[in-house]
Amino acid sequence: MSFGLTRIQLEEGAATREAFGETLADLGSDERIVVVDGDVNNSTFTNHFMERYPDRFFNAGIAESNMVGIAAGLAACGKIPVAASFSTFIMSNAFDQIRMSVAFPNQNVKLVGTHAGISIGEDGPSQMAIEDVALACSLPGFAVLVPADGPSAAAATRAMIEHEGPVFMRCGRPKVPVVYPDGVDFHIGKANTLRDGDDVAIIANGIMVAMALDAAEGLATEGVQARVIDMHTVKPIDIEIIERAANETGGIVVAEEHLAYGGLGATVAMVVAERKPTRLAFVNIGDTYATSGKPDEILEHYGLTPEAITDAARRVLKD
C-alpha cells in the first residue's frame, strides 16, 4: 500500500495493530495485565498475548458490550484490562456499556480499536470506523490515542498501560510507512514536531502523518516551509503546540482519517478559536460513509492524499 507517497522515501513498517499486539505481549510479565478480545485475536494481534499468557486471556466472543463489561469488572478488581476488537465494533456497538461501566466510574480500562478508518478497504462501510475518535473524545476522563506507525504504536501501548485511567487507542489494518525510524519520545498529551517550518503548520495523526510529511516535501519545492506535527493524542490535546503553530505560521491544516465532525480537526479548531484565531483548512472524509474498494483507491476517492493536504495548505496561504 503506497499511500500516494511520491516525494519522500519511507520504509514500509508494521501495521499499528501488529505493533500493539507484539508490544502488549512483551508487557505481559506484569501480572496485572489481562486481555479480553472480541473473537478477533488473530486480527487484533492479541493472539501473541494469548499464546504466552493463556490464563490471562479471555475471548468474549462476538459480544462487544459483554467484553467491555468484563473488562470493567476486572479493572474494579485491580487488574489492568485491555479490551480489543475492530474499532467500529468496540466503540459503536458497545458505546453505552463503555459510557456507564468504564467512563462514568472512571475505570482503568484500555480499549483498543483496530481496523479503523476507510483504509481497511474491501471490508466496506459496515466495518469502517469513521466516528470512533469522536465517540471516544465525548467520554469524560478518556485519553484518546491515534499512533502514526509501528514504533509510535508500540510506545503508545506502553504509555497506555502506564496511564492511570481509561484510554482508547485507534489502530489501523494496513502496513504503514515508518515515520519514527530512530524511535519515538511518546508522552500522552504531548505532540511531536517532525518537521520545522514557519509558513504553514500541518497537524495530522494516524496514516495521515506520513502523507503530511510528503506534502511538506512537495510544498518545499514551491518555496513553502511547512511544519509537520504528529498529534498522536487527540485528548488531552496539546494546547501549547497548537497555540505556537497558530502564532508562528500563516495558518494550520488538519488531516485525519475520520469524519469531519468531532475528531482531531474539531478539537484543534476549538483550541485555535479560544487561544489564537488563524486560518484553518481540513482534510478528512467529510460527512459521508465510504464505499468498499482497494485501500489506495478509497483514500484517493475521499481526498485523503498528500496532494489534498498540499492543496489545503495553498488555500490557507492564499490570502
C-alpha positions in Angstrom: 0.0 0.0 0.0 1.7 3.2 -1.2 -0.5 5.9 0.5 0.4 8.0 -2.6 3.9 8.9 -1.3 6.0 10.1 -4.1 8.3 12.8 -2.9 9.7 11.1 0.2 11.1 7.6 0.7 9.9 6.0 3.9 10.5 2.4 4.8 7.3 0.3 5.0 6.8 -0.9 8.5 4.3 -2.9 10.5 0.7 -2.1 10.8 -0.1 -0.2 14.0 -2.4 -3.1 15.2 0.6 -5.5 14.8 2.9 -3.3 16.8 0.3 -3.0 19.5 -0.2 -6.8 19.8 3.5 -7.6 19.9 4.2 -4.9 22.5 1.3 -6.0 24.6 2.7 -9.5 24.8 6.1 -8.1 25.7 4.5 -6.2 28.6 2.6 -9.4 29.8 5.1 -10.2 32.5 3.2 -7.7 34.6 0.6 -10.0 36.1 -1.9 -7.2 36.5 -2.4 -7.1 32.7 -5.3 -9.1 31.4 -6.7 -9.2 27.8 -10.3 -9.5 26.7 -10.9 -9.9 22.9 -14.0 -10.0 20.8 -13.1 -13.2 18.9 -10.8 -11.5 16.5 -7.4 -12.1 18.3 -5.7 -13.1 15.0 -6.7 -9.7 13.6 -6.1 -7.5 16.7 -2.8 -9.5 17.2 -3.8 -10.1 20.9 -3.1 -13.7 19.9 0.6 -13.0 20.8 -0.5 -12.3 24.4 -2.9 -15.3 24.4 -0.1 -17.7 23.4 2.3 -16.5 26.1 -0.3 -15.9 28.9 -3.3 -18.1 28.2 -4.5 -17.8 31.8 -4.9 -14.1 31.5 -6.6 -14.0 28.1 -10.4 -14.1 27.7 -12.3 -14.5 24.5 -15.7 -12.8 25.0 -16.9 -13.8 21.5 -18.8 -11.5 19.2 -20.4 -9.7 22.1 -18.6 -6.4 22.5 -20.8 -5.0 25.2 -20.2 -8.1 27.3 -16.5 -7.7 26.6 -16.4 -4.2 27.9 -18.4 -5.2 31.0 -15.9 -8.0 31.7 -13.0 -5.5 31.3 -14.7 -3.1 33.7 -15.2 -5.8 36.3 -11.5 -6.8 36.0 -10.4 -3.2 36.4 -12.6 -2.9 39.6 -10.6 -5.9 41.0 -7.3 -4.1 40.4 -6.3 -5.6 37.1 -5.2 -3.6 34.0 -7.6 -4.9 31.4 -7.0 -4.4 27.6 -10.2 -5.0 25.6 -9.6 -5.2 21.8 -11.8 -5.6 18.8 -12.4 -3.9 15.4 -12.8 -0.2 16.2 -16.3 0.1 14.9 -17.4 -2.9 16.9 -15.9 -1.8 20.2 -16.8 1.9 20.0 -20.1 1.9 18.1 -21.6 -1.4 19.3 -20.5 -1.1 22.9 -20.7 2.6 23.4 -23.4 2.6 26.2 -21.5 -0.1 28.1 -18.3 1.9 27.8 -20.2 5.1 29.0 -21.7 3.5 32.0 -19.2 0.8 33.0 -15.9 2.5 32.2 -16.2 6.3 31.7 -18.7 7.0 34.5 -16.9 5.1 37.2 -13.5 6.1 35.7 -12.3 2.5 35.5 -8.7 1.8 34.4 -9.7 0.0 31.2 -7.7 0.2 28.0 -9.8 -0.1 24.8 -8.0 -0.8 21.5 -9.9 -0.5 18.3 -8.2 -1.9 15.2 -9.1 -1.8 11.5 -10.1 1.9 11.9 -10.9 4.3 9.2 -11.5 3.7 5.5 -8.1 2.2 4.8 -9.4 -1.2 5.7 -10.5 -1.3 2.0 -12.7 -4.1 0.8 -14.4 -4.9 4.1 -16.7 -2.0 3.4 -18.6 0.6 5.4 -20.1 -1.7 8.0 -16.6 -2.3 9.3 -15.1 1.1 8.7 -14.8 3.1 12.0 -15.1 6.7 10.9 -16.7 8.1 14.0 -14.7 6.3 16.7 -12.4 9.2 17.7 -15.4 11.5 18.1 -17.2 8.9 20.3 -14.1 8.3 22.4 -13.5 12.0 22.9 -17.1 12.5 24.1 -16.4 10.3 27.1 -15.3 12.2 30.2 -11.9 11.2 31.5 -10.8 9.2 28.5 -7.4 9.6 26.8 -7.6 9.1 23.0 -4.5 8.0 21.1 -4.0 7.6 17.3 -0.4 6.5 16.6 1.1 7.0 13.2 3.4 4.0 12.7 4.7 0.8 14.3 7.3 2.5 16.6 4.7 5.0 17.9 2.0 2.3 18.3 4.5 0.3 20.4 5.3 3.4 22.5 1.6 4.3 22.8 0.8 0.8 24.1 3.4 1.2 26.8 2.1 4.6 27.7 -1.4 3.4 27.7 -0.7 0.7 30.2 1.2 3.1 32.5 -1.5 5.7 32.3 -4.0 5.7 35.2 -7.5 5.9 33.8 -9.5 4.9 30.7 -7.8 5.0 27.3 -8.9 4.4 23.8 -6.2 3.7 21.2 -7.0 3.6 17.5 -5.0 1.3 15.2 -5.2 0.5 11.5 -5.2 -2.6 9.3 -2.6 -1.9 6.6 1.1 -1.8 7.0 2.2 1.9 7.2 5.4 3.9 6.5 7.8 4.3 9.3 7.9 8.0 10.4 10.0 7.2 13.5 12.9 5.1 12.3 15.0 6.1 15.3 12.4 5.6 17.9 9.9 8.0 19.4 9.6 10.1 22.5 5.9 9.4 23.3 4.0 11.1 26.0 0.2 11.2 26.3 -0.9 14.7 25.6 2.4 15.9 24.1 2.5 16.1 20.3 5.7 15.6 18.3 7.1 18.1 15.7 8.5 16.0 12.8 9.5 18.9 10.5 10.1 22.6 11.2 8.6 25.4 9.1 7.2 28.8 9.6 4.9 29.3 6.6 2.1 26.8 7.4 1.6 24.0 10.0 0.2 20.6 9.2 -1.3 18.8 12.1 -2.1 15.1 11.5 -2.4 11.7 13.1 -2.6 8.1 12.1 -1.8 7.3 8.5 -2.1 11.0 7.6 1.2 11.8 9.3 3.3 10.2 6.5 1.1 11.9 3.9 1.7 15.2 5.7 5.5 14.7 5.5 5.1 14.0 1.8 3.0 17.1 1.3 5.6 19.2 3.2 8.3 18.0 0.9 6.2 19.0 -2.1 5.5 22.4 -0.7 9.2 23.0 -0.1 9.7 22.8 -3.9 7.3 25.7 -4.1 9.2 27.7 -1.5 6.7 27.0 1.3 8.2 25.6 4.5 5.6 23.5 6.3 5.8 22.5 10.0 4.5 18.9 10.4 3.1 17.9 13.8 2.1 14.4 14.8 -0.9 14.9 17.1 -1.0 11.3 18.3 -3.1 12.3 21.3 -6.4 13.8 20.4 -7.5 14.0 24.1 -6.0 15.5 26.1 -4.9 17.7 23.2 -1.5 19.5 23.2 -2.8 23.1 23.5 0.6 24.7 23.7 1.9 23.2 20.4 -1.3 24.3 18.6 -1.0 27.8 20.0 2.6 28.1 18.9 1.7 26.9 15.4 -1.1 29.5 15.2 1.3 32.2 16.4 4.3 31.3 14.4 2.9 30.2 11.0 0.4 31.6 8.5 -2.3 29.0 9.2 -3.0 25.4 10.1 -4.1 22.4 8.0 -5.5 19.4 10.0 -5.5 16.0 8.3 -7.2 12.9 9.7 -8.8 9.6 8.5 -12.1 10.4 10.2 -15.4 12.2 9.7 -15.2 16.0 9.6 -17.1 16.3 12.9 -15.9 15.5 16.4 -12.4 14.4 15.7 -8.9 16.0 15.5 -10.0 18.9 13.3 -12.8 19.9 15.5 -10.6 19.7 18.6 -7.8 21.8 17.0 -10.4 24.3 15.9 -11.7 24.7 19.4 -8.2 25.4 20.7 -7.5 27.9 17.9 -10.8 29.7 18.4 -10.0 30.2 22.1 -6.3 30.8 22.1 -5.2 32.3 18.8 -7.6 32.6 15.8 -5.9 31.8 12.5 -6.7 30.4 9.1 -7.7 26.8 9.1 -8.2 24.1 6.4 -9.3 20.5 7.0 -8.5 17.2 5.2 -10.9 14.4 6.2 -13.6 12.2 4.7 -16.3 14.8 5.1 -19.8 13.9 6.1 -20.3 10.6 4.4 -19.9 6.8 4.7 -17.3 5.4 2.4 -17.7 2.5 -0.1 -15.6 -0.6 -0.3 -12.6 -1.0 -2.6 -8.8 -1.1 -2.7 -7.4 1.0 0.1 -5.3 3.3 -2.1 -8.3 3.9 -4.4 -10.6 4.7 -1.5 -8.2 7.1 0.1 -7.8 8.9 -3.1 -11.5 9.0 -3.8 -12.3 10.6 -0.5 -9.4 13.0 -0.6 -7.0 11.5 1.9 -3.8 12.1 0.0 -0.6 14.2 0.1 -2.0 16.2 -2.8 -5.1 17.1 -0.8 -3.0 18.3 2.1 -0.9 20.3 -0.3 -4.0 22.0 -1.8 -5.3 22.7 1.7 -2.0 24.4 2.6 -2.3 26.5 -0.6 -5.8 27.6 0.4 -4.6 28.6 3.9 -1.8 30.7 2.4 -3.8 32.2 -0.5 -4.6 35.4 1.4 
